[in-house]
């Protein structure tokens, strides 16, 4: 069965510090992986996606993620966090057509001055 | 470019009432999905559709019905609302080799 695990429910970082959000997945076929961000009261915005090819994926807002098949991981990184990055982050796995996604439970990011 | 439009944005229902959450997309996407979001649970798939006339159940389908008569619309029906269906509902659409595009959500409270 498909599953996605985000081990960290909450993360607090200082503005300007680096960030890594963890995501582990279990998926029987070739995984198609996504990171979404959600600000309070808003919908979900795609940060980046991995379908195939280069395992280091660049996204919007300075985020990147690395697909590691041997570790079943797709961790999200940002070298320097801004206060506006405070939000909920969701990792998801599914088909290359983006439907019937399986989401992790999310990581809430707090950014301190 | 409207993308995915959900209506209403907010709704309060009494237990046992029925209602339909509307979802429309203008991107000519084949695939559409409904999710519910509860605190600490992430998003869970309710139903999805891979084309007009074709629907299938997701992880939490009980208490919900869907149909897909057109490419653009994918309504979610609650036949007899229960307090356990209090949640935020998201509709999403996607095409071949695209990510899912989400609506702004419907916040439903069942009292």
HADDOCK unambig.tbl for C-alpha pairs under 7 A between the chains (distance, minus, plus):
assign (segid A and resid 42 and name CA) (segid B and resid 104 and name CA) 5.89 0.50 0.50
assign (segid A and resid 43 and name CA) (segid B and resid 102 and name CA) 6.28 0.50 0.50
assign (segid A and resid 43 and name CA) (segid B and resid 103 and name CA) 6.07 0.50 0.50
assign (segid A and resid 43 and name CA) (segid B and resid 104 and name CA) 4.41 0.50 0.50
assign (segid A and resid 43 and name CA) (segid B and resid 105 and name CA) 6.20 0.50 0.50
assign (segid A and resid 44 and name CA) (segid B and resid 102 and name CA) 5.99 0.50 0.50
assign (segid A and resid 96 and name CA) (segid B and resid 96 and name CA) 6.86 0.50 0.50
assign (segid A and resid 96 and name CA) (segid B and resid 97 and name CA) 5.00 0.50 0.50
assign (segid A and resid 96 and name CA) (segid B and resid 98 and name CA) 6.71 0.50 0.50
assign (segid A and resid 97 and name CA) (segid B and resid 94 and name CA) 6.14 0.50 0.50
assign (segid A and resid 97 and name CA) (segid B and resid 95 and name CA) 5.58 0.50 0.50
assign (segid A and resid 97 and name CA) (segid B and resid 96 and name CA) 4.58 0.50 0.50
assign (segid A and resid 97 and name CA) (segid B and resid 97 and name CA) 4.74 0.50 0.50
assign (segid A and resid 97 and name CA) (segid B and resid 98 and name CA) 5.36 0.50 0.50
assign (segid A and resid 97 and name CA) (segid B and resid 99 and name CA) 6.43 0.50 0.50
assign (segid A and resid 98 and name CA) (segid B and resid 94 and name CA) 5.66 0.50 0.50
assign (segid A and resid 98 and name CA) (segid B and resid 98 and name CA) 6.05 0.50 0.50
assign (segid A and resid 98 and name CA) (segid B and resid 99 and name CA) 4.66 0.50 0.50
assign (segid A and resid 98 and name CA) (segid B and resid 100 and name CA) 4.83 0.50 0.50
assign (segid A and resid 99 and name CA) (segid B and resid 31 and name CA) 6.18 0.50 0.50
assign (segid A and resid 99 and name CA) (segid B and resid 32 and name CA) 6.52 0.50 0.50
assign (segid A and resid 99 and name CA) (segid B and resid 33 and name CA) 6.22 0.50 0.50
assign (segid A and resid 99 and name CA) (segid B and resid 94 and name CA) 6.39 0.50 0.50
assign (segid A and resid 99 and name CA) (segid B and resid 100 and name CA) 6.47 0.50 0.50
assign (segid A and resid 100 and name CA) (segid B and resid 33 and name CA) 6.37 0.50 0.50
assign (segid A and resid 100 and name CA) (segid B and resid 45 and name CA) 6.44 0.50 0.50
assign (segid A and resid 100 and name CA) (segid B and resid 48 and name CA) 6.29 0.50 0.50
assign (segid A and resid 103 and name CA) (segid B and resid 42 and name CA) 6.27 0.50 0.50
assign (segid A and resid 103 and name CA) (segid B and resid 43 and name CA) 5.83 0.50 0.50
assign (segid A and resid 103 and name CA) (segid B and resid 44 and name CA) 6.95 0.50 0.50
assign (segid A and resid 104 and name CA) (segid B and resid 42 and name CA) 5.89 0.50 0.50
assign (segid A and resid 105 and name CA) (segid B and resid 40 and name CA) 5.99 0.50 0.50
assign (segid A and resid 105 and name CA) (segid B and resid 41 and name CA) 4.98 0.50 0.50
assign (segid A and resid 105 and name CA) (segid B and resid 42 and name CA) 3.85 0.50 0.50
assign (segid A and resid 106 and name CA) (segid B and resid 42 and name CA) 5.71 0.50 0.50
